Amino acid sequence: MTQIEQNIYCFPINKSYLVYSPLNDISALLNKQALIELREHIQQKLAINNEQITEIQQLASDILNTKQIKITRKQNQLDPLFLGILPTRACNGACNYCDFGADRFKNDTMSYEIAIKTVNWYTDLVLKQKRRLLEVHFFGGEPMLASDVVEVIVHRARLLATENNITPYFEISTNGQYSEKQAQWIGEYFNSVVLSFDGFEETHNLHRPINGGNSYENVLRTAKIISESNAQLNIRCCISQHNIGQMQELTHWFCQNFRLAALNFEILYRTELTDKKGLVPPDPYEFAVQFQHSKQIAESYGIELIYASDISEKPQVSSCPVGKDTVIVSPNGKISNCYMLPERWRQVGLEFDFGDINNAEAIDQNALSVIRSAVEDKPRCETCFCKWSCAGGCHIGNTPPNCSNNYENYCLQTRIISAYTLLNKLGQHNEIATLKDNKKTLKNLACHKTDVLIDMKI
């Protein structure tokens, strides 16, 4: 099988079939007979008489002959996506689904020395590579528990950017649990804010308690302050079985009450903590359908509704920072590709450290190469039409090494949401409407095991 044939996918949609060639950015909805004819042309590479060419012959020709989109794979020296910094792993929240172990890191704060070394080193790298953007993202814990460190980094980066005639860009992922003054400072100095806000008061407080009580009022205030600032507000909302029935109402509410750049719905993952707290992940079929309804609502407000593993503009080998040379610096100065706890990586046999800011010239190129290759070793994904967009989702939680080849719930909802996206691009709104109302058809699509057209039994 050629590389082109290996990346032509097909799966059932009601009584039709959706053909998708991601490396050519080509998709089509065909009936069974047309699909059989298309496969025959592709397999045999039949000669085409240009004077009598049929639509199926033209489709086969386009798939076989259109120049494929280049897959971006990092090679050679470090080529970072951006600089990520964890000022602290501590957190003032007590989220009932968080497994970052923040309570163990109350005194785990980055020193000013490491903070300044990190910004200096990364700026030098940006200048050597002749980039024009100095992009810094803050993760946690809750970054603003080390607000002094955040301020040092922001002001140092702004100074160096001014001196070198480049543009600074700042983004923060935050729970919004801090003072009005701090929220205003973020709104003034940051370009983008990713705010964790799980919806209406009852659900938000159930998901994300703070000090044993109410966190809703504070996050609501922060959201309003950022919404009224120059920073872009991106709301990240966790969906459990508790609030899945509210997704459409939530979409209206978020879009009506805040100036949003984007809204991101993420599913709750099951852990020992969620079991203990009685929180249940959403049904994947219900989530996918509710997501599609919510996406249409968001679009009516001119807002993008995001699902991280949806069909992407360009094919990719990873849908997260891992494998993209992202530089993420921990409070102790370790450089890695992931902001999750190292113990989480190592539990599944992965290693994402590849340097230390205290010896920044000694980036471990071999370790970096191993990380780059690890994200492509995904047997479960090989015959799935989402291979070049979802790319396995989280490399720790969804597709760790030696995971089962069977689809998990994340795969099922991703396949349905991705199919909706392709149908939208084709203008097949009637098919979408029918698909949303038919659980059997949804299961046929979601559980379709081998999407590679050449291998399919039609």
C-alpha positions as CSV (number, residue, x, y, z in Angstrom):
1,M,0.0,0.0,0.0
2,T,1.4,3.4,-1.0
3,Q,1.5,6.3,1.5
4,I,-1.3,8.0,-0.5
5,E,-3.5,4.9,-0.3
6,Q,-2.7,4.5,3.4
7,N,-4.0,8.0,4.1
8,I,-7.3,7.8,2.3
9,Y,-10.1,7.2,4.8
10,C,-13.7,6.3,4.6
11,F,-16.5,5.7,7.2
12,P,-20.3,5.4,7.2
13,I,-22.6,8.3,7.5
14,N,-26.2,7.2,7.6
15,K,-26.7,5.3,4.2
16,S,-23.7,7.1,2.7
17,Y,-19.9,7.1,3.1
18,L,-17.6,10.0,3.9
19,V,-14.3,9.8,2.1
20,Y,-11.5,11.9,3.6
21,S,-8.0,12.5,2.4
22,P,-6.4,14.7,5.1
23,L,-3.0,15.1,3.5
24,N,-4.8,16.4,0.4
25,D,-7.5,18.3,2.3
26,I,-10.1,16.5,0.2
27,S,-13.4,15.1,1.4
28,A,-16.6,13.9,-0.3
29,L,-19.9,12.2,0.6
30,L,-20.6,9.2,-1.7
31,N,-23.2,6.4,-2.0
32,K,-22.0,2.8,-1.9
33,Q,-21.7,2.3,-5.7
34,A,-19.7,5.5,-6.1
35,L,-17.4,4.4,-3.3
36,I,-16.8,1.1,-5.0
37,E,-15.9,2.9,-8.2
38,L,-13.6,5.3,-6.4
39,R,-11.7,2.5,-4.7
40,E,-11.3,0.7,-8.0
41,H,-9.9,3.8,-9.7
42,I,-7.5,4.4,-6.8
43,Q,-6.3,0.8,-6.6
44,Q,-5.8,0.4,-10.3
45,K,-4.8,4.0,-11.0
46,L,-6.9,3.8,-14.1
47,A,-6.0,6.1,-17.0
48,I,-8.5,8.9,-17.4
49,N,-9.9,10.2,-20.7
50,N,-10.1,13.9,-20.0
51,E,-12.9,14.3,-22.6
52,Q,-15.2,11.9,-20.8
53,I,-14.1,12.1,-17.2
54,T,-16.7,11.3,-14.6
55,E,-17.0,13.0,-11.2
56,I,-15.7,9.9,-9.4
57,Q,-12.7,9.7,-11.8
58,Q,-12.0,13.3,-11.2
59,L,-12.1,12.7,-7.4
60,A,-9.8,9.8,-7.7
61,S,-7.4,11.9,-9.8
62,D,-7.5,14.7,-7.3
63,I,-6.7,12.4,-4.4
64,L,-3.9,10.7,-6.3
65,N,-2.3,13.7,-8.0
66,T,-2.9,16.7,-5.7
67,K,0.3,17.7,-3.9
68,Q,0.1,16.5,-0.3
69,I,0.2,18.8,2.6
70,K,3.6,18.5,4.3
71,I,3.5,17.0,7.7
72,T,5.5,19.2,10.1
73,R,7.9,17.1,12.0
74,K,10.5,18.7,14.3
75,Q,14.1,17.8,13.3
76,N,17.6,18.8,14.2
77,Q,18.1,21.6,16.7
78,L,15.5,22.8,19.2
79,D,12.7,24.7,17.4
80,P,10.2,25.7,20.2
81,L,6.5,26.3,19.7
82,F,6.6,28.7,22.6
83,L,8.1,29.1,26.1
84,G,5.9,27.8,28.9
85,I,6.7,28.6,32.6
86,L,5.4,27.1,35.8
87,P,6.0,29.8,38.4
88,T,4.6,27.4,41.0
89,R,2.9,24.0,41.1
90,A,0.9,25.2,44.2
91,C,-2.8,26.0,43.8
92,N,-5.4,27.8,45.9
93,G,-8.2,25.6,44.5
94,A,-9.4,22.2,45.5
95,C,-10.9,20.9,42.3
96,N,-12.7,17.6,42.6
97,Y,-11.2,16.3,39.3
98,C,-7.6,17.6,39.5
99,D,-4.8,15.1,39.8
100,F,-1.9,17.6,39.7
101,G,-1.3,17.1,43.4
102,A,-1.1,20.8,44.0
103,D,-1.4,20.4,47.8
104,R,2.0,18.8,47.8
105,F,3.7,21.9,46.3
106,K,2.8,24.7,48.7
107,N,6.4,25.9,48.8
108,D,7.3,25.0,45.2
109,T,7.9,28.4,43.7
110,M,10.4,29.5,41.0
111,S,13.2,31.7,42.2
112,Y,13.8,35.1,40.6
113,E,17.2,33.8,39.5
114,I,15.7,30.9,37.5
115,A,12.9,33.2,36.2
116,I,15.4,35.7,34.8
117,K,17.7,33.0,33.4
118,T,14.8,31.4,31.6
119,V,13.7,34.7,29.9
120,N,17.3,35.6,29.0
121,W,18.0,32.2,27.6
122,Y,14.8,32.0,25.6
123,T,15.2,35.5,24.2
124,D,18.7,34.6,23.0
125,L,17.2,31.6,21.3
126,V,14.5,33.7,19.6
127,L,17.1,36.1,18.3
128,K,19.4,33.4,17.1
129,Q,16.5,31.9,15.1
130,K,15.5,35.4,13.8
131,R,12.0,35.2,15.1
132,R,10.0,38.3,15.7
133,L,7.7,37.0,18.5
134,L,8.7,36.4,22.2
135,E,5.8,34.2,23.2
136,V,5.5,33.2,26.9
137,H,2.7,31.0,28.4
138,F,2.1,30.6,32.2
139,F,0.9,27.3,33.6
140,G,0.4,25.9,37.1
141,G,-0.8,25.0,39.7
142,E,-2.2,28.5,39.8
143,P,0.5,30.9,38.4
144,M,-0.9,33.9,40.3
145,L,0.0,32.2,43.6
146,A,3.5,33.3,42.6
147,S,2.3,36.7,41.2
148,D,5.7,38.3,42.0
149,V,7.5,35.7,39.8
150,V,4.9,36.3,37.0
151,E,5.6,40.0,37.2
152,V,9.3,39.6,37.1
153,I,9.1,37.4,34.0
154,V,6.6,39.7,32.2
155,H,8.6,42.9,32.9
156,R,11.9,41.2,32.0
157,A,10.5,39.9,28.7
158,R,9.0,43.2,27.8
159,L,12.3,44.9,28.5
160,L,14.3,42.5,26.3
161,A,11.7,42.6,23.6
162,T,11.9,46.4,23.5
163,E,15.7,46.4,23.4
164,N,15.7,43.9,20.5
165,N,12.8,45.2,18.5
166,I,10.7,42.1,18.8
167,T,7.1,41.6,20.0
168,P,6.3,40.1,23.4
169,Y,3.2,37.9,23.8
170,F,1.8,36.6,27.1
171,E,-0.8,34.0,27.8
172,I,-1.9,32.6,31.2
173,S,-3.9,29.5,32.2
174,T,-5.6,30.4,35.4
175,N,-8.5,29.7,37.8
176,G,-9.3,33.3,38.4
177,Q,-9.1,33.1,42.2
178,Y,-7.4,36.2,43.2
179,S,-8.0,39.9,43.9
180,E,-9.7,42.4,41.6
181,K,-6.4,44.3,41.4
182,Q,-4.5,41.2,40.2
183,A,-7.2,40.5,37.6
184,Q,-6.9,44.1,36.3
185,W,-3.1,43.8,36.1
186,I,-3.5,40.6,34.0
187,G,-6.0,42.4,31.8
188,E,-3.5,45.2,31.2
189,Y,-0.3,43.2,30.6
190,F,-1.5,39.9,29.0
191,N,-2.6,39.2,25.4
192,S,-4.6,36.1,26.2
193,V,-6.2,34.6,29.3
194,V,-7.4,30.9,29.4
195,L,-9.8,31.0,32.4
196,S,-11.2,27.8,33.9
197,F,-14.9,28.4,34.4
198,D,-17.2,25.4,34.7
199,G,-20.5,27.1,34.2
200,F,-23.4,28.0,36.5
201,E,-22.8,28.5,40.2
202,E,-23.9,25.0,41.4
203,T,-21.8,23.1,38.9
204,H,-18.8,25.4,39.2
205,N,-18.7,25.1,43.0
206,L,-19.2,21.3,42.7
207,H,-16.3,20.9,40.3
208,R,-14.0,23.6,41.6
209,P,-14.4,24.3,45.3
210,I,-12.0,26.7,47.0
211,N,-11.2,26.6,50.8
212,G,-14.1,24.3,51.1
213,G,-16.6,26.8,49.7
214,N,-17.7,29.1,46.9
215,S,-15.3,29.9,44.0
216,Y,-18.0,31.0,41.6
217,E,-18.2,34.7,42.6
218,N,-14.5,35.2,42.2
219,V,-14.2,33.6,38.8
220,L,-17.3,35.5,37.6
221,R,-15.7,38.8,38.7
222,T,-12.4,37.8,37.0
223,A,-14.1,36.8,33.8
224,K,-15.9,40.2,33.7
225,I,-12.7,42.2,34.3
226,I,-10.8,40.3,31.6
227,S,-13.7,40.6,29.3
228,E,-13.7,44.4,29.6
229,S,-9.9,44.6,29.2
230,N,-7.7,44.5,26.1
231,A,-6.8,40.8,26.7
232,Q,-8.5,38.0,24.8
233,L,-10.7,35.9,27.1
234,N,-10.8,32.1,26.4
235,I,-13.0,30.2,28.7
236,R,-12.2,26.5,29.4
237,C,-15.2,24.7,30.7
238,C,-15.1,21.1,32.1
239,I,-18.1,19.0,31.2
240,S,-19.2,16.1,33.4
241,Q,-22.4,14.1,33.4
242,H,-23.6,16.7,36.0
243,N,-23.6,19.6,33.5
244,I,-23.7,18.0,30.1
245,G,-27.4,18.8,29.7
246,Q,-26.6,22.5,30.2
247,M,-24.1,22.8,27.4
248,Q,-26.4,24.6,25.0
249,E,-27.7,26.9,27.7
250,L,-24.1,27.5,28.9
251,T,-23.0,28.4,25.4
252,H,-25.7,31.1,25.2
253,W,-24.8,32.4,28.6
254,F,-21.1,32.6,28.1
255,C,-21.5,34.3,24.7
256,Q,-24.0,36.8,25.9
257,N,-22.2,37.8,29.1
258,F,-18.6,38.0,28.1
259,R,-16.4,39.3,25.2
260,L,-15.0,35.9,24.2
261,A,-12.2,35.0,21.8
262,A,-13.1,31.3,22.1
263,L,-14.9,28.8,24.3
264,N,-13.4,25.4,25.0
265,F,-15.4,22.5,26.2
266,E,-13.3,19.7,27.8
267,I,-14.5,16.4,29.3
268,L,-13.9,15.4,32.8
269,Y,-11.5,12.4,33.1
270,R,-12.3,9.7,35.6
271,T,-9.7,9.3,38.4
272,E,-9.7,8.0,42.0
273,L,-10.6,11.5,43.1
274,T,-13.6,11.8,40.8
275,D,-14.9,8.4,41.9
276,K,-14.5,9.5,45.5
277,K,-16.4,12.8,44.9
278,G,-19.1,11.2,42.8
279,L,-18.3,13.0,39.6
280,V,-18.8,11.0,36.3
281,P,-17.4,11.7,32.9
282,P,-20.0,12.6,30.2
283,D,-21.4,9.9,27.9
284,P,-19.3,10.3,24.7
285,Y,-22.3,10.2,22.3
286,E,-24.2,12.7,24.3
287,F,-21.2,15.0,24.6
288,A,-20.6,14.9,20.8
289,V,-24.2,15.7,20.0
290,Q,-24.4,18.5,22.6
291,F,-21.1,19.8,21.3
292,Q,-22.4,20.1,17.8
293,H,-25.6,21.9,18.9
294,S,-23.4,24.2,21.1
295,K,-21.0,24.9,18.2
296,Q,-23.9,26.2,16.0
297,I,-25.0,28.4,18.9
298,A,-21.5,29.8,19.4
299,E,-21.2,30.5,15.7
300,S,-24.4,32.5,15.8
301,Y,-22.6,34.9,18.2
302,G,-19.4,34.8,16.0
303,I,-17.5,32.8,18.7
304,E,-15.3,29.8,18.0
305,L,-16.2,26.7,20.1
306,I,-13.1,24.6,20.5
307,Y,-12.6,20.9,20.9
308,A,-8.8,20.2,21.1
309,S,-8.8,17.1,19.0
310,D,-11.2,18.3,16.3
311,I,-10.1,18.3,12.6
312,S,-7.2,20.8,12.4
313,E,-6.4,23.3,9.6
314,K,-3.2,21.4,8.9
315,P,-2.3,17.8,9.6
316,Q,-0.2,17.4,12.8
317,V,1.5,14.6,14.7
318,S,0.5,15.9,18.1
319,S,-2.5,17.9,19.3
320,C,-0.7,19.2,22.4
321,P,2.7,20.8,23.2
322,V,4.4,17.4,23.4
323,G,6.4,16.6,20.3
324,K,6.4,20.3,19.1
325,D,9.6,21.3,20.9
326,T,7.6,23.4,23.4
327,V,9.9,24.6,26.1
328,I,8.2,24.3,29.5
329,V,10.3,25.2,32.5
330,S,9.4,23.9,36.0
331,P,10.0,25.8,39.2
332,N,13.3,23.9,39.7
333,G,14.5,24.9,36.2
334,K,14.0,21.5,34.5
335,I,13.1,21.9,30.8
336,S,10.4,19.5,29.4
337,N,7.7,19.2,26.8
338,C,4.8,18.9,29.2
339,Y,3.4,20.8,32.2
340,M,1.9,17.7,33.9
341,L,3.7,16.0,36.8
342,P,6.8,14.1,35.7
343,E,5.6,11.1,37.8
344,R,2.6,10.9,35.5
345,W,4.8,10.6,32.5
346,R,7.0,8.0,34.1
347,Q,4.1,5.9,35.3
348,V,3.3,5.1,31.6
349,G,7.0,4.8,30.5
350,L,7.5,8.3,29.0
351,E,10.2,10.8,29.7
352,F,9.6,14.5,28.6
353,D,12.6,16.2,30.3
354,F,15.3,17.3,27.9
355,G,17.3,20.0,29.6
356,D,17.9,22.3,32.6
357,I,17.8,26.0,32.5
358,N,20.7,26.1,35.0
359,N,22.7,24.5,32.1
360,A,20.7,25.7,29.2
361,E,23.4,25.2,26.6
362,A,23.3,21.4,27.4
363,I,19.9,20.7,25.8
364,D,19.8,16.9,25.5
365,Q,19.3,16.5,21.8
366,N,18.9,12.7,22.1
367,A,16.2,13.1,24.7
368,L,14.5,15.6,22.4
369,S,14.6,13.2,19.5
370,V,13.1,10.4,21.6
371,I,10.2,12.8,22.5
372,R,9.6,13.7,18.9
373,S,9.4,10.1,17.8
374,A,7.3,8.9,20.8
375,V,4.3,10.9,19.6
376,E,4.2,9.1,16.3
377,D,4.2,5.6,17.8
378,K,0.4,5.2,18.1
379,P,-0.8,1.8,16.8
380,R,-4.4,2.6,17.9
381,C,-4.5,5.6,15.6
382,E,-3.0,4.0,12.4
383,T,-6.3,3.3,10.7
384,C,-8.4,6.0,12.2
385,F,-9.4,9.0,10.1
386,C,-8.5,11.3,12.9
387,K,-4.9,10.2,12.8
388,W,-3.6,13.5,11.5
389,S,-5.7,15.8,13.7
390,C,-6.4,14.2,17.1
391,A,-3.1,12.4,16.7
392,G,-3.9,10.3,19.8
393,G,-5.0,13.1,22.1
394,C,-3.1,13.2,25.4
395,H,0.0,11.1,25.1
396,I,-0.3,10.2,28.8
397,G,-4.0,9.9,29.4
398,N,-5.4,8.8,26.0
399,T,-2.7,6.9,24.1
400,P,0.2,6.0,26.4
401,P,2.7,3.4,25.2
402,N,1.3,-0.1,24.9
403,C,-2.3,1.1,25.3
404,S,-5.1,-1.0,23.9
405,N,-5.8,-0.8,20.2
406,N,-9.5,-0.5,21.0
407,Y,-11.2,2.9,20.9
408,E,-11.9,4.5,24.3
409,N,-14.6,7.0,25.0
410,Y,-12.4,9.9,24.0
411,C,-11.9,8.3,20.6
412,L,-15.6,7.8,20.1
413,Q,-16.6,11.4,20.8
414,T,-13.6,12.7,18.8
415,R,-14.6,10.7,15.7
416,I,-18.2,12.0,15.9
417,I,-17.2,15.6,16.4
418,S,-14.6,15.3,13.6
419,A,-17.2,13.8,11.3
420,Y,-19.5,16.8,12.0
421,T,-16.7,19.2,11.1
422,L,-16.1,17.5,7.8
423,L,-19.9,17.4,7.0
424,N,-20.1,21.1,7.8
425,K,-17.3,21.8,5.4
426,L,-19.2,19.9,2.7
427,G,-22.4,21.8,3.5
428,Q,-24.2,18.6,4.4
429,H,-26.5,20.0,7.0
430,N,-29.3,17.5,6.5
431,E,-26.9,14.7,7.1
432,I,-25.7,16.4,10.3
433,A,-29.3,16.8,11.5
434,T,-30.1,13.1,10.8
435,L,-26.9,11.9,12.4
436,K,-27.5,13.8,15.6
437,D,-30.9,12.0,16.1
438,N,-29.8,8.5,15.4
439,K,-27.8,6.7,18.1
440,K,-27.4,3.6,16.0
441,T,-25.9,5.5,13.1
442,L,-23.6,7.4,15.6
443,K,-22.3,4.1,16.9
444,N,-21.7,2.8,13.4
445,L,-19.5,5.8,12.8
446,A,-17.8,6.0,16.1
447,C,-17.0,2.3,16.4
448,H,-16.0,1.8,12.7
449,K,-12.7,0.0,13.3
450,T,-10.7,0.4,10.1
451,D,-11.2,3.6,8.1
452,V,-8.5,3.0,5.5
453,L,-10.4,2.8,2.2
454,I,-8.3,0.2,0.6
455,D,-8.7,-2.2,3.6
456,M,-12.5,-1.7,4.0
457,K,-15.1,-4.2,3.4
458,I,-17.8,-2.4,1.5
